[in-house]
Amino acid sequence: TTFGIFQDGGFAKYCVVPRNSIYQIPDDMDLDSAALIEPLSCAIHCHNIADVRESDNVVIIGAGSMGLIIETIIRPHPLKNLICIEVDQWRAQKALELGADYIINPTKDNLKEEINLITKGRGADVIIDAVGISDTFEMAQKMWAPGARLVCFGQDDRAIASIKPNEIVRYQRKIFGSYISTACDFLDAIELIDNKIIEIDKLITHRIDLSELLTKGFSLMKERKCIKIITNP
């Protein structure tokens, strides 16, 4: 159990947790890096569910903090194309810096035409919806290839979307949900950071004092001009 999700504790001053929820980090790992273990583990879990292969055209919908972290997990793996769909210019630029091959802005570009152009008419083999609203779920259905895997990662419990069951059956597509992570994912995240496989400094865009959390910290999140913010007491 991740504290602060299924039960309160994420913002508590003190928190009592069972022994099996404690993970040891290497002695030489700094606490800024350790703070990213949990979100990295969620991205690893999503990547494992997506089962990315060398022949895949991969699309990530949404370059928010988690969409970008998922990108850093996927990018080192061999694949055909890594495409990010994002409307915000700052986030789109970050996606390019982290290794996206293409950026598509669905408010300016014809999504289906752009995907077909990049994939030579095939469509997306893997789609990760890191937003989780009705529009993005239906957006995914405009570009998925036969046999595609759609991983729903972003969450909005108000979202309601439609789907044609025959599009799943006839083209043998699969839809998965990805929610937080497992103990194995957590350990994998520690190993990725410890072995310097993930460039942590590219994911930490701001560092603030604890006294600035409710002002500067939340303001940065509302402006959506950050990936991860480290708060130090």
N, C-alpha and C positions, 0 to 999 in steps of 0.2 A: 504494500500500500504506500502510495506517495502522499505524505501528509500535506494537507491543504487542498486536497481534491475530494477524497471520500470522507474525510473528516477534517475539522478545523485544525489549524496549527501553522499555516504558511506564514502568518505575520505575528505569531506569538513570540513573546520575549523568551519563554522557556517552553520546551516540549519534551514529553516523556515518550520514548518510542521503544518497541521491542528490540531485543538484541539482533534478531535476524533482518532488521531494517537498516542496520548500520554497516557501512562499507568502508574498508580501510583504503586510504589513498597513499601513494608513494611518498616517502619523506621529502623528496625534492620537488613535489608538485605544489605550486603556489595556490593560494586560496581563490584567486581570481579564476584560474583555470578550473579548479574543482567546482566552482559555482555553476559551470556549464555542463557538468556531467549529466544532470537530470534532463535538460532539454536535448542534449545530444543523444541520450538513450532513447528518447521518444522518436527522434529522427531515424535512428538505427532500426527501431522496431518497424517504422513505416517502410523503410528501405527493404527490410527482410520480407515483409508481406508483399511488396511490389514485385519481388523476384526479378530484378533488372538483369537483362541479358545483353550480350554483345551486339545482337542484331536489332536492339530496341531503339525506337524513337521515343524519348521520354519527355513528357510535358508536366511542368509544375505550374499549377494555377495559384497565383498569389505569391509575391515576394515580400511578405511580412517576415517577422523575425524567424518563425518556424519554417516558412517556405525556403528562406535562405539557408538555414541550418540543414534542412533536408538536402538542399542542393550541394552543400559541402560534403555530405556523406555520399551522394550519388556520383559526383564529378570524377573521383579517382577511378571509377570502374569503366571498363571499355563499353561503349555504346555508340549508336549511330549519331544521334543528335540530342542535345539537351536544350529544350525550349522552355522559356519562362513567359507566362502571361501576366502582365502587370500594367496598371493604368498610371501609377505614380512614377514620375521621372526619377526621383531620388532612389527609390527602391529598384527601379529597372536598371539604373547605373550600377548599384551594388550587386545585382544579379549577374551583370556582365563581368564585373571585377572578380566575382567568385567562380566564374567559369561557364556561364550560360553561353551557348552557341548563338542563340537567337532570342530576341525579345519581341513579343507581339502585344500591342496595345489594342484591346478589342473595341475601344471607343473610337479608334482612328483607322484600324486595319480591318479588312474582311477576314475574320478568324479562319473560316473554313478554307478559303482560297490560300491564305498564307501557310497553313498547315499542309495542305496538299502540295504546294510548291516546294516546301522544305523536304517533305517525306516522299516526293515523287508520286503523289497520289495515294499512298498507302494509308496515311492517317497515323495517329498516335498509338503505340503499342502499350505504353504505360502512361497513365494520367494520375497525378496526385493532386487532389483538390485540397489545398491548404487554406481555403477560405471557408467553405462549408455553408454557403447560402444557396437559395433556390436557383439563382441565376448561374452560379458556377457549376452546379450539378447538371443543369440542362446544357450549359456550354460544353461540358465534357462529351455529351452525346452527339455533338456536332462534328467531333474530330476523332472519335475512337475507331481504330482499325478492327478488322475481324480478329477475334481471339484476344482483344485488348483486356488489360487489367486496370480497373479504376479503383484507386484507394482513396476513400473518404477520410481525411485527416482533420480538417477544420471543423469547428462545431458551431451550430446555431440551432438551439432546440425549437426555434420558431419556424425554421425553414420547412417548406413543403414543396416537393417537386414531383413532376410527372415523368413517367417512363413507359416505353412500349415494350412489354415483355417479349414480343417476338424478336426485337433487336438483340436481346440477350440470348434467346434460344437459337435463332437461326445462325447467328455469327459467333456463337460459343464465347461470349464475353463474360467477364467475371467482375463482380463488385465486392470490394472488401471494406471493412472498417478498421481503422488503426487508432487505438486508444492507449495513451501513456506508454508504458514499457514493462519489460520483465526483468527479473534479476540478472539474467544472462545479458540482456541489452545494456544494463547498468555497468556490468563488468567490462563489456566490450567498449563502452564509452570511456571508462578509465584507461583502458589499454591504448585507445586511439590518441588520447591526450598525452599519455605518458611517453608514447613512441613518436610524438610530434608529427603524426600523420595528418592531424587537423590543425590548421593555422588559427589558433585561438584569438590572436590579436586582431584578425580580420572580422571576428564575430563580436568582439567587445568594442562598441563605438563610443561609449561614454563611461566615465567613472565619477561618481558623486559621493558626497558625505551623507550619512544617514539623516542628518538634519535637513537635507535638501530633497528627500524622497517624495514628500507630499507636494512639493512645489515644482522644482526643476525636473525631478524624475517623472512624475505623472504628466507634466507638460510635454516632455519629450515624447512620451508614449502617445499622447493625444495627437501630436503633430506628425507622428509616424516617420520621424527622422532618426531612427535608431534601429539597431539590431538587438543587442543585449546591453543593458546598463548594469554596471557593477556598483553596488552600494557598500561603502565601508563605514564602520562605526567610528 
